[in-house]
Amino acid sequence: MDVVLSHFQILYFFVDCTSCNRQVFQYFDFCHTDVEESTFNTFISKLRKRYDFSLLDSTCHITMPTRISLLISKLRDDYMEMPNEFRKRWITIDDLKNFTIRENEIMGEINQAKFGTILEGRFEGCISCNKCRFGLWSCNIGINDHKDKNALIDVTRDLDKKLFPLATDEKRSVVARISKSKYLEDIVVYYPQYSVLNESLTSHQPKRRSEGIVKKSVHTFQGIDGEGQGKRIISLPNYTSYGRYQDNWQGRPMKLSTFIASLISWRACWIYLTEVSRKSPPTHCQMLFYYGALKSKMGHHRDNFNVQFIKDILSGKDVKMDGHPSGGGENSQIVGSNVLVLTMGNKPMKFSFRFPSFGNLKGNRKTYITSPKHQFTCGKLTISVLDPIDDIVMTHGANFVYNTREDKNDWLRIGYCFRWLQSFRDFYEDSCTLRLDSASLLRKSCNKISNRDIYT
């Protein structure tokens, strides 16, 4: 029989040290810490106890409520039997509501079923055990259910085939094919020089596509705030893009195939998520395409915080946990929510976290260090769970590991980055670009975006 747990049966700090037999999770090794780190640890310990940041005890046999899990399995099985033309239907807010966890279910059920297994991460700071002062709440998950694995492999059938490298490829042939694809966002890169990302032979950024849950389907804009009067628009969650102007932001409706991938990933990782992320499935997916021929990588960065935030904590300022606006837009990611990164493709990448060295908590992130324990192998059918508190103190990034004897021209890693977003904006139906409101028009750039049809 499945048993529903109450809040009082769950521990907020849940990982015991492997040899020191500690009973409370310690983010820092207090045998090797300083005053600033103790102050910072007090802050994040209190933050972890907030309802939106709180975690389950993953050492118990806890799973997602059976009611929701059965719905996911049924939709997955139905999807596998659908003709291709039905797989591209849009997912709406109403579809999402069917998978919402009730308040009395948020702590999960005691059940032997387990859809994901932790592979790496989720350890406390201990030099004696982990050879590292810093712990890590983030983790890398392997998918257990064979039907889930088959469905995720099938999901990639809906991707544009031009995006898959060939054994005969080299850098120019990969770029020539990618640049003609209407599936990707037309991103403008400003540094080190102006260029269109999908046409660049020198940029190491991954190629991107964004899909979100439809809040309001296609309609004609009749408002007076900004541009777009009389044009057909659609309301979608908007993920702000650092380093890009708002007239270069794009969004598309989430397809059923992407939604299936998000549900499978959400279920496999559910017991490792914060409370705010356990309540409902992600609302947005950014697909990242990494190519060996282009030496694609993700530079080290934070998603929602910066060094100044740490400095404010240590100085005693009253910091606000209200998100991080970017590119002139409002905060998009729900505070306290996770990021899930599902890996597909034929080549893994090394995903690493970097953190301040001893006594350097306020130091520039360029001086950060890492350890073997803080590195994941993001291989096919793994899901990396990024914790919001790790994002405060650490940066994260990803890169291929190269061997000079290997031919890397056919390497491809696809990262499905699932997020819980709260900002919804209007996007044009034809170009998929953001409709600029009055405030955005004041910041409008002079981007030279290619004017071509969009593949949906």
N, C-alpha and C positions, 0 to 999 in steps of 0.2 A: 504494500500500500504506500502511495506517495504521501509524504507529510509536509505540510506547509509550515515554514519556520517563522517565528516572530523576530522583531528587531533585537530582543534581549538575548537571543541565542547565537548572535553573530559577534565575532571579535573584529575590531577595526584593524588591529595589528596582528598579523596572522602567520608570519614566517619565522620559524625558530632557527637559531644559529645551529649549523650542523654539528659542531663539536663543543661549543661553549655553553650549550643548553640554556640559552636565554629564552625567556617567555614572552618578551615584547619586541616587536620589530624595531630595530634601530637603524635609521637612515645613515647616521654617522657612527664610526667606531669611536666611542667615548674615551677609550684608552689612548687614542691618538687624535685629539681634536683640540681646538682653541676656543676662546671666548666667543668669537663671532659665529663659529659653526654651531656652538651650543645655543646661541640666540636664534639662529636661523632654524635649527632643528625644533625649537619650541614653537616657532611660527607654523612650520609645516605639519607638526603633530596636531596642533589645534585645527588646522585647515583640513586635515584628513578626516577629522570627526564631523565636519559639516555634512549635511545630508547629501549634497550633490557630489562630494568627493569621496564619500564613504565606500568601503569595500567589503566583500564577503570573506569569510574564512574558507579559502580554497582548499584547505586540507580535509574538509568534510565532503561527504558524498552529496553535494548540492548541484542541482541542475536547473535550467530554465523550467518554468511551469509546463507540465505536460500538455495543457490545453493549447499553448502557443506552439510548442514543438511539433505537435501533430498537424497543425495548420501549415507549418513550414514544410513538413515532409509531403503533405498532400499537394501543395502548390509546386514543389520541386518535381514530384512524379508526374503531375499534369503537364508541366513545362516540357519534360523529356519526350512526351508523346505528341506535342503540338507541331503542326506544320510551321515552316520557317516564317510564313507571312504573319502569323499570329504572335510571334515572339517579340515583335518590335512595338507592341502597343505600349502606350505611356502609363506610368504609375502615378497615381494621384494621392492627395492627402487622405481621401476616403479609403483607398487601398491600405494605407499605412495604419489607419485606425483599427483595422481588423487584427493587427498584431501588437496592440498596446497592452502592456502589463498592468494589471489592476494594482491598486495600492496594497491590498492584502496579499499580493503574490510577489512583491518586489524582492523579498529575501530568498526566493526560490523554494524548491522542494528537495527533500532527501530522496535520492533516487540513484540506483547503481549505473544508470545509463550515462555515458560520457562521450560527448561529441568532439572534444578537443583535448589534447595532451600537451602539457607544458614541456618545451624542449630546451629553452634557454631563458635566462633572466630570473626575475623575482627572487632576489636574495638581499640580505642585509649587509651593512658595512661592517666588516670585521677583517682586520689584517691577519689574524690567526687562522681563520677558516677560508676566506675568499681572497686573501692577499690584496685587499683593497679597503680603503677607508669609507668609500661611498657605497651605499646599497643601491638597489634598482627595483622599482615597482613594475616597470615595463617588462614584457616577456614575449617570447616567440612560441607560437602554438602550432602543433601538427594536427591535421584533420583525421579523425578516426573512421568515420562512417564511409563505406565504399560507395554508397549511392551519392553521398555529398561530393565525393571526389570525382565521380563520373559526370555529375551535373556541372561542376566547375570547369572541367575540361571541355564539356559541350558548350559552355557559355562563350568560349573564345571563337566559336564558329561564327558569331555575330560581328566579329571585328572585320575591318577592311583588310582583305588579303594582301593589299599593296604594302601593308605595314610590316609584313613578315620578311625578314632578310633571307636571302638564298645562299647556298653554299658557294656559288660563283660570284657573289657580290664583293665589291670594294666600296670605299667611302663615297665616291661620286655616284655610283649606281644606286646605293641606298638612298642618298639625298634626292636624286632625280626622281625616284619613285615616291618617296614620302611627300615631296613638295607638290605632287599632283593629286594627293589624296584629299578628298573633301571631308574626310572623317575627323581630322584634327583641327584644333584651334589655330587660327592665324595669329601667332604671337610675335610681337615686335620686341627685339632685344636692343637695348640702348648701350650696353657696356660689354666689351671695350669699344665697340663701334656699332652704329645703327645697322641692323639687319633684320630680316624675317627669319625666325627660328627654323622653320621647316625647310628653308632654302640654304641654311648656313652650313659650311664645311668646317667651321672652326669652333662653333659653340658646343659645349659639353652638356648643356641642359637637356633633360629628357623632353620628348614631345608630349603634348597634353591634349586631353579631351575632358570636358566637364559635363556631368549629367545630374539632374536634381528632380526631386519629387514635385509634381505639378500642383501648385496651389490654386491657380485659376487658369483654365484652358484658353485656347486662342480666342481673342476678342479684339475689337477695334478700340484703340485708345481715344477717349473723348475728353480727357482732362486738360488742365491748363498749366500744370507744373512741368516745365521743361519742354523737350522736343517730342516729336512722334505723333502729333495730332493726326487722326485718320489712318494710322498705320496699324497693322495687325501685330499684336504682342501676346506674350505668355508669361505668367508669373512663376518664377522658380527661385529656389534658394541660391544665394550668391556667395561664393567663396572669394573673399578679397585677395588680390594678387599683388604681392609686394614687388615694387620695381616696375609695375605696369600701370599706365594711365587707365582711367575707367572706360574710355571709349575703345579700349583694347580688351576688355573683359568679355567673356563669352559664356553662354550656358545653353544646354539642350535638355529636353525632357528625359527623365530616366526611363530606359527601356526595361521590359520584363526580364530580359537576360541579366542585366546589371542588378536588378532588384533581387533576383534569385541568388546571385553571388553575395549580395549584402546580407540576406537572411541566413544563409549557410554560415557565413563568417561570424555574424552576430551570435548565432546559437553556439558555435564552437568555442567562442571566447567569453560567453555570457558571464560565467562565474568569476572572471578576472576583470570585469568592468566596474567603473564607478556607478553609483546608484542612478545618476542622471542618464547614463548610457544604457543601463539595463531596462529602462522604462519602455523604450520603443526602438525600432530599427533605425539605422542611419538615414539621413535625408538627402545625402549628396555623395557623389563619387567623382573623384578626379583620377583619370587613368593616366599613368606615366609610362612612357615607352623608352626604355634604355637600350642603346645599340652599342655592341662591342666595336664595330667599325668606326663609330664616332667618339669612342671613349667616354660615353655618357656617364654622368655621375650626379649625385645630389650633394651640393656643398653643405657644410655644417651650419646649422641655423636653429633657432627656436621658432615655434609656431605662434605663440601668444605672449611671450615675455621677453625681457631683455636684462642686461646687467644693471641698468638703472633701477629696475624693480627690486633687485637684491640689495642694492645700496640703500634704497628707501626703507626696506625692512630693518636693516642693521642700524640705521640712524634713528629708528623709532617712529618714523612717519606712519600716519594712518593710511595704509595702502588700500586701494579699491580693487576688488575682484570682479571687474565688469568687462573684462575682455580687452582685446588689443586691436583698435581700428588700424586699417592699412590702406594705403593708396587713396586716402581721402574719403574712404567709405566707412560705414559703421562696423562695429565688431560683428563678425559673421558666425564664429563658432560658439556654441553654447558653453558657458563657463563650467568647468568641472568635467566636461565630456572627454572621452578617449578619441584616438584615431586608430582605425584598423587598416593594416596594409596587407592585402592578399597578394601573394606573388604567383605569377604564372610565367610561362616562357621556358626557354631551353637552357638558361644559364643563371646560376645563383649570384647574388651580390653580398658583399659584406656590409652589414648595417652596424654602425658603431655610435656609441654615446661618448661624449667628451665632457670633462668636468674640471673645476678649478683644482690646482695643486694645493698642497698644504699651506695655509696662511694666505691664500690668494683668492678668497671667496669673492672679492670685489674686482678681481682682475679682468683684463680684456679677454674675450673668448678665444682670441688667437693664441693665447698662452695655455689653453686647456690641454689636459692629458687624457689618456684612456687606459684601459686594461683589457686583457683577454676576456674577462668575465662580462665586460660591457660591450661585447661584440656578438651579433647574431649572424647566422648564415641564412639568408633569405632565399630559400630554394623553392621549387615548384610545389604548390599546395601547402605552403606555410602562411601563417597570419601573424604579423607583428602587432602587438597591442601596445600603443604608446600611452603612457600615463601622464595626466596633466600636471602632477607635482614634479615628476622628472623633468618636464619641460621648463620649470622655473629655474632649476639649477644647472641643467645640462643642455648641450646642443646635440643634434643628431644629424647624420649624413649617411650616404650609401655610395659604394663604388665597386666596380669589378676588380677581382684579383687576377692580374695578368701573369701568364707564363710565356716567355719569349718564344717557346717552341710551339705554342698553340696558335691556330688560325682563328682569330676572333671576329672575322667579318660576318659570320652568321649568328653571332650571339644576340640574344634578345631576352630581356626581362621586362615583364609587364607588371606594374604595381597598381592594383586597384585600391585607392586611398579613400576609405569610407569615413565620413564625418557627420556629426550632428550639428546642423546649422540653424540659426534663428533669424537670419536676415533674408527677406524675400524681395526680389527686384523684378522689374519688367525687362524682358528680352524680346528683340524683334524676331518674328517667325521666320523671315527669309534669310537674314544674315547671322542670326543667333547672337548678335552683339547686344550690349546693354543699352537700354533706353536711358538717356541722360536726363535727370531732373534738373531743376534750376540751379541747385548747389553744384551739381556735377558739371554743368555747362561752364561754370566759372573756372573750372580747372581743366577744361578741354585742351587736349594736345593737338599736334599737327601730324598724327600718325598717318602713314601711308599703307593702310591695310588693303590687301588684294581684294578686289570686288568680284567674287566668284560665287557660284552656287554652292550651297552647303549640303553635304551628305548627311542625312538623318537616319 
